[in-house]
Amino acid sequence: MIKKIASFIIAGVFGGLAVLAGTHFFMPKSINENLNVPAHQVSYSSGTNAPFSFAYAAEKTMSAVVHIRSTESQQSAAQRQRRQFNSPFGNDFFWGYPSQPQAQEGTGSGVIISQDGYIVTNNHVIDFADIIEVTLHDERKFKAKLVGADPTSDLAVIKIEEDNLPAIQYGNSDDIKVGEWVLAVGNPFNLNSTVTAGIISAKHRKLDIIPDEHRLEAYIQTDAAVNPGNSGGALVDTEGKLIGINSAIASPTGTYAGYSFAIPVNLMKRIVDDLIQYKEVQKAALGVQCNDLDASLISELNLKVNSGVFVKDVIKGGSAQSSGILPKDVITAIEGNKISKFDDLRENVALAKIGQIINVTINRGGIIKTIPVKLKPYAG
């Protein structure tokens, strides 16, 4: 009997390890599945035993979250297939492939950010689409046009022609703390206006899931349930203020398995402002080539600092060189925000605009200096 119990325990342990080992990151692109998934109201009691409800935040948010259906035309599908298989015969003939390619179609979520119809979503929700249909919380439907998209941050802006829409209120993603309650609002599995609750598990997560070498990732990690169809939906605080755009999940199956990830609203605002004004992101650059600090580099160069980003070189005529930053400087902070690795530097520069002056703190041979740097355009 004891041996039998022990065998069950061992099997359970190895089974758990196998699940962990198989975990992958997914951008939960929209899918069309006929799933009967029940929705549950979430509530809890505070430490004072006073009743607490997420109802206010949910009610405030749901009307600003929309359902998005994206459809690719047959013509675009044929062009995509022709590019994929490099066929010289046009739309009517492919070696071993059907002459009528399957057009892509999917659903996702979006967040209304202005009363006159601007909506934020993920780029991966609409990047293949020729036709974008938006359904509001009150079931009204609109055709949307693409305003602009940024694959490096997985953000896009679309617009519908309507006024007096219920725009969401922005929060401040810099102020949120690990352990705080949040709600995810979206349309998983085509279930409109679904609300789930969780806490902030971590900040500034980098996952390397955006297929672009210049990807910009600084995700808010939560344990609020997010599934395919939630992409582009809202992550809000208990006051119903937007703190992130739900974008990805960590899962061995493609559905929610414990963690989800959202683009911080402060980064979103920076990207979206440019997409609305310029149709693309106007990127600033610090103009440095850097290495993350490690023990061997600190020892080899006898650096008088334990944390920061080592400036290997400065780009001629770039923002850093013009402002007096030198090779072998160690950047330790930008605008007072601690810089521990290059991704921290890239995130802080991305939040600034061309022509803006940012304060860069460096350690130069043990001497701390703060240098104002006027940012020039990225020349990539």
N, C-alpha and C positions, 0 to 999 in steps of 0.2 A: 504493500500500500504506500509506504513512504517513498519507495523507488518510483512508483507511478506518479505521485504528486510532484516529485523532483523533476521528472521528465516533462511534465506540463509547464513547470516554472521555466525550465531551460528553453523549451520551445517558444514560450511567450517572449522571453528576452531576445532570442535571435530573431523572432518575427518583428519585434519593435525596431531592432537595429536595421533590419532589411528595409523597413518603411522609411526610416531616416536616411539611409544611404541612397534611396531612390528619389529623394526630393529634388524637384526642379523648379525654376522660376518660369511663370507664364504671364504674359500679358493677356488677360482674360478676354480675348476677342469674342465678339458676339456669336452666338450659335442659335439655331432654331430647334429647340427640343420641346416635346410635349411632356413636360414634367409636372406632376402634381405635388408641389412643394408647399407645405403649410407655412403660413406666416405666424409668428408668435410675438405678442406684446412683451417688451422687456422693461423690468422695473427692479429696483432694489431698495434696501433701507440703509440710510446713512448711519454713521457711528453713533448718532444721538437717538437712533430708532425712529426718527421722523420719516414719514413716507416721502419717497422721491420718485419722480416720473420724468421720462424723456418726452412726454407728450407735447410740451410746448415747443421744444426744439424740432421735433418731427413735423408738427403742424406748420411751423414757420418755414421749414425747408422744402417739404414735398412739392409745394406749388411751383418752386423755382427749378425743380429737376425734371427734365424731359426725357422722353423715349426717342431714340434715333434709329431709323431703319436706313441702311446704306445698301445701294444696289449698283452693280457694274453692268454697263450695257454690253450687248453681244459684240458690238464693234470693238470696244475696249478689251473685251475678253479675247477676241481674235488677235488683236495687236499684241497683247501680253503673251499669248501662246506662241505667236510667231517669233517674238523676241526670245522666249524661253527655249524654243527648239531650233531657232535660227533657220527657219524654212524659207527658201527663195520663191515659194509657189503661191504666196498670198494667203487668203482666207479659206480657199476651197480645197487645199490638199496638204496633208501633213503625213510624213512617213510614219505609218503605224498609229496615228492619232486621229480622232474624229474631226470632221470638217466644221462641226458646230461646237466650239468649246463651251464649257460650263461657266457661265457668268457667276462671279462671287456675290454673295448676299449675306448680310448679317445685321445684328441689332446691338445697340449699346445705350449709353446714357449721356446726358449733357446737362450743363448748369447755366441758367439764364443769368447774365451779369449786367444787363441793362434793360430798361423798360422798353427801348425801341428795338429789341430783338436780337442782340448779340448773345451768342451761346458758346461756352467753352466745352470742349470734349477732348478725347485723346486722338492723336493723329492716326493711331492704328485702327480706330473705329471707322474712319472715313477715307483713308488714304487710297483705297481702290475704287471709290464710288464715283459714278456719274450722276446718280440721283440720290438725294438725301431728303428723307421725309421725317419731320419732327412732329411728335404727338405730345401735347401739353397735358398737364395733370387733369385738366377738365375735359380731356378727350378731343379737343380741337386739333386738327391736322394742318400742317403747312409744309410746302416745299421750301427747302433751305438752300442757300448758295454758300460756297466755300469762300471765306474771306482771306484766310492765310493759314499755313501750317508750318510747324517746325519739327522735323523728325528727330533732331538732336535732343529735344526735351519731351518728345511724344505729346505735344500739345497742338491743338487746332482751334480755330474760331470759325463758326458758321453763323449765318444770319437769316432770320425770317422777317417778313414784312408785316409787322404788327406793333401796335403801341400799347402803353399802359400794362405791360407785362410785369409779373411779380419777380423782380430781380433779387438775387440773394445778397445778403450783407457780408462784407469781408471781415474776417478776423485777422489775427497776426500770428503767423506760424512760427515766428521767432520766440514768441512768449509762451508757447505751449510747453508743458513739462511731461516727462515720462511718468505714467501712472494716471494721467487725467482721462476722464471719460470722453468718448467720442461716438458719433453716430455715422454710419455709412448709409447713404440714401441713393437708390438707383433702381435698375430694372433687370435683375438677374433672371435668366431663363425666360425672358418675356413676361415676367411677373411685375406689372407696373407698380411704382411707388412702394417699394420694399425698404424697410428700415431695419438695420441691425446695429447692435451696440457692442462696444469693446473699450479697451484702454489703449493709450499710446504706449507701445512697447519699446520704441527706440526712435532716434532722429538721425538724419544725415546718412541714411543707408545708401551704399553704392552696390549695385547688383550686376552691372555689366550685361544688361539684357536689351538695351537699345542698340540696334545694329548700325552704329555710326561711330567712327573713331573719335569724333568730337562730342560724343554723348555727354549730356549734362544730367547727372543723377544725384539727388540728395533726398531720398525718399523718407517720408514719415512711415514708420512701421506700426501697425496696429493688429489686434486680434479680433477686430470686427469682421464678421463674415462677409466676404466679397467673392462673387462668382462671375462666370462669363455673362456679359450683359450689364454688369456694374461699371465697366470701363467708362470713364468720362463723368461718372456721377460724383456726388458731393460727399466729402468728409467734413463734418461740422462739430463744433463744440456744443456744450449743453445749453448755450444760448441761441443755437441755430446759426451761428456765424461760420462762414466757410473758412476752413483751415487747410484744405487740400482737395486734389482731384484724384479719385481712386483710379489706379492704373494697372496694378500687377498683383499676382498672388504667388506664394511659394507652395508648391503642391506636387505630389507624385502622380496625381491623376488628372490634373487639369481643372479640378474643382477645389473649393476651399478646404484647406487642411490645417489651418491654424494661424497663418500670418498673411496679411495683405499690406500693400504699399501704395502710398499716395504722394503726388507731387505737391510740395508745400505751396500755399497760396501766395506767399511773398515772391517766390520764383515765378509762379504762374502769372501774376500781375505784370511783372517785368516783361515776360515773353508776349503776353496778350496785348499789352499796350502797343508794342512794335508791330504785331501782326495786324492790328486794326489800322494803325497809322500808315505803315509802310508795306504791308502785305508780306513782309519777311522780317526776321530778327536782325537788328542793327547791332552787331557784336563788337564790343570793345576788347582790347588786348593789353595786358601788362607788358608784353614784350620780353619775356624771360624764358630761358631754358633751365629747368630745375630738376633736382633729384630729391626724393624723400630722404630725410636723415635716418641713419641707422648707426649702430655702435661702431661698425668698421669704418664708416666714413668720418665719424666724429674723431675716432682715434687716428686715422690716417692723416687727416688735415689739422689735427689738434684744435678743433673748434671749441669755442668757449660757450657752448650752448647745448642743451640736451633735447630740444624740441624745435621743430620748424621745417622749412623747406630751403635747401641749399641752392643758391643761384650759381649754376654751372657757367652760364654765359648770358649776356644781354644782347638783344637784337638791335643792330645799328639803326638809329633813328627812331626806335620804338619808345613807348611811354616810359619804361624804366630807365633806359639810358639817358633820355632827355631830362629826367628828374633827379639823376644822381645816384641811382642804385648801381652797384658794381658787382662784377663776378666775385664769388667767394663770400658775398653777404648771405646771411641766413634770414629769411622772412619769417617772422614769428607771429605777426598779427596784421589784419587789415580792418581798418575802422574799429579797432578794439576787439575784433573777433579773433580768437586764437587760431593759428594756422599750424596744423600738425602734419599735414600731408598735402600733396599737390592738388588732390580733389577739393580740399578746403579752399585753396587759393582760387581754383577755377570757379567754384561756386560763388565766392565773394565777388570776384571780378564780373561774373555773369549778371549779378544783381545790379551792377552799375551801368551807366549809359556813356556813350561816346561824349567826350568833353567834360565829363564829371571829374572832380578832383577827389581822390580817395587817399586816406592817410595810411601809409604802409610802414609798419614797424619792423626794423631790421636789427640784427646783432652783427656788428662788424668788429671782429677781433676782441669780443668781450664788451664792446661799447654799444649801448642801446641808442638807436636813433629812430625818430619818426619822420618820414619823408612824404610830403604831399606830392601825389602823382596825378597828372592830368592825363586821362585815358584817351588813346588814339584808336582809330578803327582797327579791327582785326583784318590782317592782310593774308588770308588763307585761301 
